[in-house]
Amino acid sequence: MSKKPLILGIESSCDETAASLITENEQGLPVILSNIISSQEDIHKDYGGVVPELAARSHIEKIDWIVEKAITESGRRIEEIDAVASTAGPGLIVCLSVGLSFGKSFASAIDKPFIAVNHLEGHALSPKLISKVNYPYLLLLISGGHSQYLNVKNLGKYKRLGTTIDDALGEAFDKTAKLLGIDFPGGPQIEKLAEKGDPNKFDLPRPIFNKGGCNLSFAGLKTSVLKITKKIKNEQEKFDLAASFQKTIEEILEKKTIIAFEEFEKQSSPKEKIFVVAGGVAANKKIRSILIKLCKKNNYRSLFPPLELCGDNAAMIAMVGLEKFKLKQFNQFDHPAKPRWPLDENAAFLKGSGVQL
């Protein structure tokens, strides 16, 4: 029996310090041996968002023992590790640099290959940790910093079909939660508040709903929420606003996903139509339910990572590392941190004023 690769993954792109070891079984399917995630919610909640300098300091303080804990829980020895994969971007530069530097040093110390990983590629491949997925497939990546539809053609080959022209969806959730007086990170709490409210109480805008293909926009929606919060008189109206916000997001994603299906099918002729939804917002149960129904109606197989793999984690970084290790796609130790690193390098940058749709 040949030895299966053992990959150490390290993630520090924002406010999670994470490390994971994965390998694969005899059938070639990934096996997560450990997946350690240390969040910084308590550090940043008083500021209403992530403070880069505080996040980086926390990464420096924790990363050594987080990696040690991941190795210990995996039941493997350091000498068995075949490669080290670290997030190199996109993300906060001061945070990225911590995990990237540690990964390079660790790989150098054990004399094993180093693999620089695109954080977004980690999300894109995260369903492969729990299911066999063949290329190509359609990906909706919805997180705190990114919202985009991508045609995942192969490892390292991506075609962007649509993206947000302003705020990411996770950012819109967090900012709305802050306006409603919910502590950071408030996005996951919106859905709970929405359960107590009337989703039809407030008629909120749906920016570029009928134009722009499957591009997305959430800034106008956030501004409308801001105006309404100044007039809210009681707790029930707060619940109603959360419910109206949740419903509006569902309607936007449903409409834009139908367009993304059409665009994907124009570009690809897959044997099986697969729709993957990944990123932190993929944990939203109502959004999952709406998109699963949409997939059934359009003959797509829907795939969502488990809840613990939706947010930032190192198992997905190790997953990319495993794929690249098998292809011998290694990087030099001078590989830079990239605060901006799109999966589709040829896609136009669509954020900012003057965007034409």
ABEGO torsion letter per residue (X at the ends): XBBBBBBBBBBAABABBBBBBBBBBAAGBBBBABBBBBBAAAAAAAAGEBBAAAAAAAAAAAAAAAAAAAAAAAGBBAAABABBBBBAOBEBAAAAAAAAAAAAAAAAAAGBBBBBBBAAAAAAAAAAAABBBBOBBBBBBBBAABBBBBBBABBGBBBBABBBABBBAAAAAAAAAAAAGBBOBAAAAAAAAAAABBAAABBBBBBGAABGEABBBAAAAAAAAAAAAAABABAAAAAAAAAAAAAAAAAAAAAAAAAAAAAAAAABBBABBBBBBBEAAAABAAAAAAAAAAAAAAGBBBBBBBAAAABBBAAAAAAAAAAAAAAGBBBBAABBBBABBBABAABBBABEBGBBX
